[in-house]
């Protein structure tokens, strides 16, 4: 992930990469998958996005805090 909302995904251990549409043009700086299919990414401009299908589709999550997010982590699912 990175600039312009770029997210790339591999299912081949890094041999091949697929560009995923994140739905944002903001820079993404951190991603975490607390389970196989559910993941979150955060970044600049109050950006929080979520997937429930392993990264095929991403949708925005509204946050009450307006900030540039730098990290997302989960202790468990």
C-alpha positions as CSV (number, residue, x, y, z in Angstrom):
1,X,0.0,0.0,0.0
2,X,1.1,3.6,-0.3
3,X,0.5,6.8,-2.3
4,X,-2.8,7.5,-4.0
5,X,-4.6,4.8,-2.0
6,X,-2.6,2.0,-3.7
7,X,-3.1,-1.5,-2.3
8,X,-1.5,-4.5,-3.9
9,X,-2.2,-8.2,-2.9
10,X,-0.3,-11.4,-3.4
11,X,-1.7,-15.0,-3.0
12,X,1.5,-16.6,-4.4
13,X,4.0,-15.7,-1.7
14,X,5.1,-12.6,-3.6
15,X,5.6,-14.1,-7.0
16,X,2.6,-12.2,-8.5
17,X,0.9,-9.0,-7.3
18,X,-2.7,-7.8,-8.0
19,X,-3.7,-4.1,-7.6
20,X,-6.8,-3.7,-5.4
21,X,-9.1,-0.7,-5.6
22,X,-9.1,1.0,-2.2
23,X,-11.7,3.7,-3.0
24,X,-9.4,6.5,-1.7
25,X,-6.8,8.7,-3.2
26,X,-5.1,9.4,0.2
27,X,-1.8,7.9,1.2
28,X,-2.2,4.6,3.1
29,X,0.5,3.9,5.7
30,X,-0.6,0.9,7.8
31,X,-2.7,-2.3,7.2
32,X,-3.7,-5.1,9.5
33,X,-5.8,-8.2,9.0
34,X,-7.1,-9.5,12.3
35,X,-8.6,-12.5,10.4
36,X,-8.2,-14.1,7.0
37,X,-10.9,-12.0,5.3
38,X,-11.3,-8.9,7.5
39,X,-8.7,-6.1,7.2
40,X,-8.3,-2.4,7.9
41,X,-6.0,0.2,6.4
42,X,-5.4,3.7,7.6
43,X,-3.6,6.8,6.4
44,X,-3.7,10.5,5.6
45,X,-6.7,12.7,5.6
46,X,-8.7,10.8,8.3
47,X,-8.6,7.6,6.1
48,X,-9.8,4.3,7.6
49,X,-11.0,1.6,5.2
50,X,-12.1,-1.9,5.8
51,X,-12.4,-5.1,3.8
52,X,-14.5,-8.2,4.7
53,X,-13.5,-10.3,1.7
54,X,-9.7,-10.5,1.9
55,X,-9.1,-7.2,0.1
56,X,-11.3,-7.7,-3.0
57,X,-13.4,-4.7,-1.9
58,X,-12.7,-1.8,0.5
59,X,-15.1,0.6,2.0
60,X,-14.7,3.7,4.2
61,X,-15.1,3.8,8.0
62,X,-16.1,7.1,9.5
63,X,-14.0,8.3,12.4
64,X,-14.9,11.0,15.0
65,X,-11.3,12.1,15.1
66,X,-9.9,14.1,12.2
67,X,-6.2,13.2,11.9
68,X,-3.6,11.5,9.7
69,X,-3.5,7.9,11.0
70,X,-0.1,6.2,11.2
71,X,-0.7,2.7,12.4
72,X,-3.5,0.1,13.0
73,X,-3.0,-3.1,15.1
74,X,-5.3,-5.7,16.6
75,X,-4.6,-7.9,19.6
76,X,-7.1,-10.5,18.4
77,X,-10.1,-10.9,16.0
